């Protein structure tokens, strides 16, 4: 797969340390970096799964979920994974829409990295998948940081879906965000 690099813009270069962000396939050799965020309670708080407790769990996930996935990338800083981003394709009558998901090691939160990665996906996914008309993301109502990422990346907040998703045994309210293929890119 192609390496997608984001060229920093003048207003985004506030922190040169984080200006070289790229997306690339996540591989089994990335397991040590993967375990940094996969074992972090802060990162997994809003995930459907809890923190991983072993490298074997991480390797199993990468081997059986990540590698076969049609669009799953590592968010990299200087080619080193610091998170992941994926687009999950629907089928049949729902083929016109796909779901965006992303995670970032907590050490890198609040630095604009997730927003850049989401923008990178938005710039390419509609060309890569011409059938796609809608990219959507579901975010827990308490995950304010992720809501800000999507809004900064040009996604529209559509509303709250009440008791929409069961997480850690509890029904959670989720906020629906979307970006259409015809929407302007920020």
Buried (B, 14 or more C-beta within 10 A) or exposed (E): EEEBBBEBEEEBEEEEEBBBBBBBBBEEEBBEBBBBBBBBEEBBBBBEEEBBEEBEBBBEBBEEEBEEBEBBBBBBBEEEBBBBBBBEBBEEEEEEBBBBBBBBBBEBBEBBBBBBBBBBBBEBBBEEBEEBBBBBBBBBBEBEEBBBBBBBBBBEEEEEBEEBBEBEEEEBEBBBBBBBBEBEEE
